[in-house]
Amino acid sequence: MDPIIRFSEVGLRLGGMRIYDEITFDVAPGEFLCLLGPSGCGKSTALRLMGDLLPVQDGQITVGGKTPAEAANRLAYVFQQPRLLPWRSALHNAAFGIEMRDPSVPRAEREARARAQLERVGLGKDMDKMPLMLSGGERQRVAIARALALDPEIILMDEPFSALDPNTRTRLRDQMIELWQQSGKTVIFVTHDMDEALYLADRIVVFSGKPARVASVIEVREPRPRDILRDPALLEKRDDLLRLFSDI
Ligand SMILES: Nc1ncnc2c1ncn2[C@@H]1O[C@H](COP(=O)(O)OP(=O)(O)OP(=O)(O)O)[C@@H](O)[C@H]1O
């Protein structure tokens, strides 16, 4: 199967600094791919390049065979902070992405799509609440519903759970896996937490420190849900990652 996203020898300079050497990796359709690497290595930048929020300078990036600019409508973002509009209810926040992307979608349809996704993330009873009345985890679930309501082929997630408490983070990781398995969408998930990557990913693309290159690509085919601290195969991968991180 052709990759849905392809980075070919992507080089990048920002503010006079070399951020990437030659970054090359592929993402398969329907895959849950984690981008892992040390702080500042350029993981979020990779999402910005895919999403056409930053121009490609050297090399090539394709999204479904097209340029990022041509494919921008096939992607949706979930950021570290939920970025909700405080004066809008959960429902109207979840519908907001559609309103921005395609204002011709009638209001009733926007809201029906938002409602369906809020139900999916377990917020069926909270649709009329304003963001201030929601917990951090609930606000992030509204942000996930807002992305899903766009019905994108690809979801780009930039450390979406890192600001949450450990229990909420664990719950949302499980929920994200469930949503991904039901939807068949491609997920590209940025994290600097190797345990999170081992828990979630089909494959982990490991970036080195700046200027970044792809230090390793690790297949994680162990069945889910995973027990990272007990499964011997995962423990071995964790040791590999620890060794890799001490070198990069
Ligand atoms: N617009 C910009 N101008 C100059 N430098 C930038 C710009 N955007 C990002 N950078 C630099 O590019 C590097 C990569 O940033 P990026 O946010 O992609 O890293 P990251 O791997 O996601 O980091 P973290 O895990 O800490 O969030 C950093 O050194 C950052 O300072």
The ligand as a Gaussian input file, in Angstrom:
#p B3LYP/6-31G(d) Opt

LIG

0 1
 N        9.590000      29.843000      13.855000
 C       10.763000      29.433000      14.385000
 N       11.879000      30.198000      14.289000
 C       13.041000      29.786000      14.803000
 N       13.211000      28.610000      15.421000
 C       12.142000      27.809000      15.551000
 C       10.850000      28.171000      15.048000
 N        9.977000      27.176000      15.308000
 C       10.692000      26.238000      15.963000
 N       11.981000      26.610000      16.101000
 C       13.054000      25.819000      16.723000
 O       13.042000      24.565000      16.080000
 C       13.379000      23.543000      17.009000
 C       12.337000      22.460000      16.957000
 O       11.127000      22.911000      17.588000
 P        9.892000      21.930000      17.855000
 O        8.892000      22.711000      18.593000
 O        9.506000      21.301000      16.593000
 O       10.585000      20.845000      18.787000
 P        9.913000      19.616000      19.557000
 O       10.737000      18.428000      19.249000
 O        8.465000      19.532000      19.257000
 O       10.176000      20.088000      21.071000
 P        9.357000      19.797000      22.444000
 O        9.358000      18.323000      22.683000
 O       10.191000      20.529000      23.460000
 O        7.998000      20.392000      22.274000
 C       13.536000      24.216000      18.359000
 O       14.903000      24.418000      18.607000
 C       12.819000      25.536000      18.181000
 O       13.411000      26.522000      19.005000

